[in-house]
Each structure stands twice: as C-alpha cells, then as structure tokens.
C-alpha cells in the first residue's frame, strides 16, 4: 500500500481525485541574450501571455458556472494583470537593460511587485501577492512549455491505474474506514 502524506489545510474529510502539485519554480533558466534577441524574447512573452489569458478565461467561465460570479471575479483580476501595459513595459525594459531571457525578466518583475505589495500597509495590496504568484507561474509554465497535467495517477496492485476517488482528512484512515466506492464500481481504464 502506498501512503501519501501531506499537510491538512482545512478540517474534515474529502473524497475526490487526488492532484499532486510540484512547485519547480526554482528550476527557471537564466541566460544572457543579445540586443538582437530582445524582439524574439518579447514574441515568446506575447505568446505565453495570450495562452495564459485563454486558459484563465476558460477557468473564469467554468468558475462562474460552478461557483458563481463572485468566485469567478478572481480570474478577472488575473486577466487584468496580463493586459496591464505596465507589465509589458517592465518586461521589455528588463530585456533591454539587463539582457537576460524573458523567464528571468518575468521572475524579476514578480520579485519587484511582491516586494512592493508586501511592504504596503494596505491589506488589499498585500492580498494581491498571491495573484501575482499565480499569474507568473502560469506565464512561466507556458514559456517553459510545461504540461499542466498535475493529476496523480495512483497505481493499483496490478500496475493498472485508477484515478480515485481518494480519501483525505486529518486522522482519517482509509484502510480502516474504507472508501465510499468499491473496486467493482470503478470504471476500467
């Protein structure tokens, strides 16, 4: 039996497909570029920004249907960040002055914004820090062409795979309490 350990972020028990997110943000390439490379790096940024925006719009539409307008509003803030001309200007300026790749420019922008917002006395500005992180992670994912496939496929004993449901909770022992679905209820891959 494989045991997956984690940190409970809220009380109670949840039974759902498991998702594993690995933050590999520490593995961002940083290299010098020439002045001639600035335009191609900006083109890469525009492409990543467009893809991120389409992705966020789809998430917003889904959230609106499933959770309502208020919950979907967070995605509007993310779209506004991607449309902000200041972001575009900062990235281009960073590319021209520092002459590092666009991923490094995006990380530099993130660092500057997070420092500025974190030092603010305004709690609303401080709350925007997580939005900055979310947008930057999405941009970097597209710049680095990473798959957005965080679904963890849990192996069965016969090396086939099931996709849940899995039970999670503080002090909840699945082996002791069982799952609400039996193996016969699961669809075969």
Secondary structure as the mmCIF struct_conf table of DSSP 4:
data_model
#
loop_
_struct_conf.conf_type_id
_struct_conf.id
_struct_conf.beg_label_comp_id
_struct_conf.beg_label_asym_id
_struct_conf.beg_label_seq_id
_struct_conf.end_label_comp_id
_struct_conf.end_label_asym_id
_struct_conf.end_label_seq_id
BEND BEND1 UNK A 10 UNK A 12
STRN STRN1 UNK A 13 UNK A 16
STRN STRN2 UNK A 19 UNK A 19
TURN_TY1_P TURN_TY1_P1 UNK A 25 UNK A 26
STRN STRN3 UNK A 32 UNK A 32
HELX_RH_3T_P HELX_RH_3T_P1 UNK A 35 UNK A 37
HELX_RH_AL_P HELX_RH_AL_P1 UNK A 38 UNK A 67
HELX_RH_AL_P HELX_RH_AL_P2 UNK A 69 UNK A 83
HELX_RH_AL_P HELX_RH_AL_P3 UNK A 85 UNK A 98
STRN STRN4 UNK A 100 UNK A 100
HELX_RH_AL_P HELX_RH_AL_P4 UNK A 102 UNK A 118
TURN_TY1_P TURN_TY1_P2 UNK A 119 UNK A 119
BEND BEND2 UNK A 121 UNK A 121
HELX_RH_AL_P HELX_RH_AL_P5 UNK A 123 UNK A 143
TURN_TY1_P TURN_TY1_P3 UNK A 144 UNK A 145
STRN STRN5 UNK A 151 UNK A 151
STRN STRN6 UNK A 154 UNK A 155
HELX_LH_PP_P HELX_LH_PP_P1 UNK A 156 UNK A 156
TURN_TY1_P TURN_TY1_P4 UNK A 157 UNK A 158
BEND BEND3 UNK A 159 UNK A 159
STRN STRN7 UNK A 161 UNK A 162
STRN STRN8 UNK A 166 UNK A 169
TURN_TY1_P TURN_TY1_P5 UNK A 170 UNK A 171
HELX_RH_AL_P HELX_RH_AL_P6 UNK A 174 UNK A 177
BEND BEND4 UNK A 180 UNK A 181
HELX_RH_3T_P HELX_RH_3T_P2 UNK A 183 UNK A 185
BEND BEND5 UNK A 186 UNK A 186
HELX_LH_PP_P HELX_LH_PP_P2 UNK A 187 UNK A 188
#
